[in-house]
Amino acid sequence: MTEAMKNVDPRKVDRSALRDRSTVLIDPDAPTEERIRAWIEQLGNPYVYLDGGVVVKLSFADRGETIEDRINALYLAGA
């Protein structure tokens, strides 16, 4: 399932099936693992989502960082 999520083509995705990042509510006092879990559960596909109506696709170089590391960094940066 993760590979299918990663391989979504943002040019062909059904926009109505995507959730907007602005609707995600995260408890800043929750442990990191719970914040990451909430992010993924609320977005559905953490690799492809909407941000202000714009389709966003995340991908990462194979450098040892996981999507959890990157999502946490985005969250902590206030993105």
Phi, psi and omega in degrees: 000321180298319179297320178296321178295318180294327189268009178295132177274114183297340179281340185244359184291146175284105184301330181290344179272350182269151176255150181271136181303329183294344180273352182282125178247123183237135175281110183295343179268353180288154176299155183309312182301319179291323178295318179296314180301316180297318179302310182292316180298320183282328179276332184086290177246106182288351180271332181223122180204176177261146173223102183064033179087356180260132177287127179245133175237124177263140171212155186225142174290151180281079183240015178097342177279137178266168176299326178299318177299315183290318178297318178298317179297318178298315181298313182294333178280353179084018181287000000 
